[in-house]
Amino acid sequence: MSGPDRPLFDVEEMEVNFGPQHPATHGVLRLMVTLDGEKIVDARPIIGYLHRGTEKLFEQMDFPQCIPHTDRMDYIAAATNNQGFCVTMEKALGIAIPPRAAYIRMILAELQRLASHLVWFATHAIDIGAITPFFYNFRDRDEILDLFEEYCGARLTLNTMKIGGVPFELPEGWVDRCRAVIDAFPAKIDEYETLLTENRIWKKRTVGIGVVSPEDAVEWGLTGPPLRGSGVKWDIRKVFPYDRYDEVEFEVPIGSNGDTYDRYLVRVEEMRQSVRIVRQCLDRLPEGPLTARAPKVLRAKEGMVYGSVEAPKGELGYFVVTTEKSTKPYRCRVRPPSFVNLQALPDMVRGHLVADLVAVIGTLDIVLGEIDR
Amino acid sequence: MTDEPTAPPDDAPVEPKPKLTDEEKAAKIAAAKAKAAAKRAAADGGGVEGDAAEAPPKPPWEEKPVPPERIEATDDPEAVALAAAVAGSVLGAERFAGDLTIRVPVAKIVEICRFLKTERGFAFLVDLTAVDWPGREEGRFDVVYWMHRFADQARLRLVTAVAEDRVIESVTGVWKTANWMEREVWDLYGIVFANHPRLERILTWEGFNGHPLRKDFPVEGIDTGAAIYPDHYPPGGGPLTDEEKERAT
């Protein structure tokens, strides 16, 4: 080729391997990235490095024995995983849970959402180069983990719910300590926001990056903050209220542009709403039993049941197939939000610079434990 | 029994008993049952009057759980609309625990899905998965589609039976998000989706010989021939070929 059409440099596409051992991939995500100079032509996620066959294991276990295994999927947000499985099994078995148990579950789930969003905030910011929020986020996340530890003895893999309610009573003084943590939280969120929200570098790195239109978001099956960041007002807690979410007041924040910055704003606002929910639950915490009067050995009827909860990452669903009088799930499929959300990554990064790739991975807030199961 | 009918006087003419219709019979049986129940309740209450009637109903969490029932739902609007649009598409419909399930034939799956998405507004495919029923007559696998409509927050499940040697048409042309879900079903169950843009293994590695979620796959796993620390790494991972093994030793 010669003449004026000839480019100044020879254009040659290069294929670069990214991960699986790379701190910015949030676990063991591997990407085959096709680059044209610094521009991303295509990115192909390769997953499965953390596959442990959880769905196969579920088929070997009684319903209550499955619960500890749900912890290990989204290990950043174990309580919502427990909640998803328990809600689904209660739907399948026809169990109604007592109000106190439901309120304790909501407190735990919303604290977990705070803890999960703090990890997202810290890692997303550090990926882009803002190191400072990490220290604040992990300091404050520890206070929440301390509350978990006091309640159930574990900090990460909580195993803190059971089919028909919750296993433990709140310890003496726990409500007051929880209230102290929660009351101090809005000021902390303001503190984080002073670091990033109006930060010029942060805005340069996030505004207009990884834009998803509302139609594409639905087409790709996105849920959670990636869907709401695109302006679709949809939250499982509002649409199919489980536990007692219909009794508490909260807003569902949405974005308008569907870019990384909007998803950041949505998650920050979600943290404020979680604080609001926990506060209402603590105020109204009813007295009463902790578990429903369910039989010791749970036996299901033949049928297919799907139940879902709003996990911090999106819609976490469990699809359980049971046979007559069985004590084990015949099939238990987990619909992990991260797995479905990650699928949109190639479309989101195409045409951006390679440095924006980590910004988009961060904004999707993936956890490989639940992607690979 | 205090309210027994008094015996008719002897001189009264004996009338033939009127024949009861079915409704009257049913009403009589119900009345007798209610009476018996009231008597039992009175006996349980130790003779205290009105005890059974005034006790407040227990909250549902103190009652025994009431498991959901499977309800025939072929007259559901979704099933009716689908049957009218695509001939022979509804093999059965039922509701269980509030979830609507429609059984559809495998041959028309794309046509059915496209109709549901464009005409019925099921724009959002929530989940796509499979269930293994070894030895079943109508086909070994069930492929399950679970979709959502935003207008009225309705959800619908399609179930289609696929035989082990049959190929099912991919719905990636209908919903983009089906891509990875179908790859996962191929990987874990070995169901082949025709016209899929890139049907590769997703959770296990390329070259893995088996489909782990089939019921005949052992839980403890199988020897795939992949060494954890081989001397020689095959390009792209996976088990070594015989030739490579020879070279490695």
HADDOCK unambig.tbl for C-alpha pairs under 7 A between the chains (distance, minus, plus):
assign (segid A and resid 47 and name CA) (segid B and resid 202 and name CA) 6.38 0.50 0.50
assign (segid A and resid 47 and name CA) (segid B and resid 203 and name CA) 6.17 0.50 0.50
assign (segid A and resid 48 and name CA) (segid B and resid 202 and name CA) 6.36 0.50 0.50
assign (segid A and resid 48 and name CA) (segid B and resid 203 and name CA) 3.98 0.50 0.50
assign (segid A and resid 48 and name CA) (segid B and resid 204 and name CA) 5.86 0.50 0.50
assign (segid A and resid 51 and name CA) (segid B and resid 203 and name CA) 6.27 0.50 0.50
assign (segid A and resid 56 and name CA) (segid B and resid 213 and name CA) 5.95 0.50 0.50
assign (segid A and resid 91 and name CA) (segid B and resid 97 and name CA) 6.58 0.50 0.50
assign (segid A and resid 92 and name CA) (segid B and resid 67 and name CA) 6.94 0.50 0.50
assign (segid A and resid 92 and name CA) (segid B and resid 68 and name CA) 6.89 0.50 0.50
assign (segid A and resid 92 and name CA) (segid B and resid 97 and name CA) 6.57 0.50 0.50
assign (segid A and resid 93 and name CA) (segid B and resid 65 and name CA) 6.94 0.50 0.50
assign (segid A and resid 93 and name CA) (segid B and resid 67 and name CA) 4.89 0.50 0.50
assign (segid A and resid 93 and name CA) (segid B and resid 68 and name CA) 6.92 0.50 0.50
assign (segid A and resid 94 and name CA) (segid B and resid 65 and name CA) 5.34 0.50 0.50
assign (segid A and resid 94 and name CA) (segid B and resid 66 and name CA) 4.91 0.50 0.50
assign (segid A and resid 94 and name CA) (segid B and resid 67 and name CA) 4.34 0.50 0.50
assign (segid A and resid 94 and name CA) (segid B and resid 68 and name CA) 5.94 0.50 0.50
assign (segid A and resid 95 and name CA) (segid B and resid 65 and name CA) 4.83 0.50 0.50
assign (segid A and resid 95 and name CA) (segid B and resid 66 and name CA) 6.77 0.50 0.50
assign (segid A and resid 96 and name CA) (segid B and resid 60 and name CA) 5.92 0.50 0.50
assign (segid A and resid 96 and name CA) (segid B and resid 61 and name CA) 5.01 0.50 0.50
assign (segid A and resid 97 and name CA) (segid B and resid 61 and name CA) 5.36 0.50 0.50
assign (segid A and resid 98 and name CA) (segid B and resid 61 and name CA) 5.56 0.50 0.50
assign (segid A and resid 218 and name CA) (segid B and resid 124 and name CA) 5.82 0.50 0.50
assign (segid A and resid 219 and name CA) (segid B and resid 124 and name CA) 6.46 0.50 0.50
assign (segid A and resid 219 and name CA) (segid B and resid 175 and name CA) 5.95 0.50 0.50
assign (segid A and resid 219 and name CA) (segid B and resid 176 and name CA) 5.90 0.50 0.50
assign (segid A and resid 219 and name CA) (segid B and resid 177 and name CA) 6.42 0.50 0.50
assign (segid A and resid 220 and name CA) (segid B and resid 176 and name CA) 5.68 0.50 0.50
assign (segid A and resid 220 and name CA) (segid B and resid 177 and name CA) 4.56 0.50 0.50
assign (segid A and resid 221 and name CA) (segid B and resid 124 and name CA) 6.13 0.50 0.50
assign (segid A and resid 221 and name CA) (segid B and resid 125 and name CA) 6.33 0.50 0.50
assign (segid A and resid 221 and name CA) (segid B and resid 126 and name CA) 6.42 0.50 0.50
assign (segid A and resid 221 and name CA) (segid B and resid 177 and name CA) 5.71 0.50 0.50
assign (segid A and resid 292 and name CA) (segid B and resid 61 and name CA) 4.54 0.50 0.50
assign (segid A and resid 292 and name CA) (segid B and resid 62 and name CA) 6.04 0.50 0.50
assign (segid A and resid 293 and name CA) (segid B and resid 61 and name CA) 5.89 0.50 0.50
assign (segid A and resid 293 and name CA) (segid B and resid 62 and name CA) 5.15 0.50 0.50
assign (segid A and resid 293 and name CA) (segid B and resid 63 and name CA) 6.31 0.50 0.50
assign (segid A and resid 293 and name CA) (segid B and resid 64 and name CA) 6.12 0.50 0.50
assign (segid A and resid 294 and name CA) (segid B and resid 64 and name CA) 6.27 0.50 0.50
assign (segid A and resid 294 and name CA) (segid B and resid 65 and name CA) 6.24 0.50 0.50
assign (segid A and resid 303 and name CA) (segid B and resid 96 and name CA) 6.69 0.50 0.50
assign (segid A and resid 305 and name CA) (segid B and resid 97 and name CA) 6.84 0.50 0.50
assign (segid A and resid 305 and name CA) (segid B and resid 99 and name CA) 6.90 0.50 0.50
assign (segid A and resid 331 and name CA) (segid B and resid 131 and name CA) 6.64 0.50 0.50
assign (segid A and resid 335 and name CA) (segid B and resid 127 and name CA) 6.59 0.50 0.50
assign (segid A and resid 372 and name CA) (segid B and resid 203 and name CA) 6.17 0.50 0.50
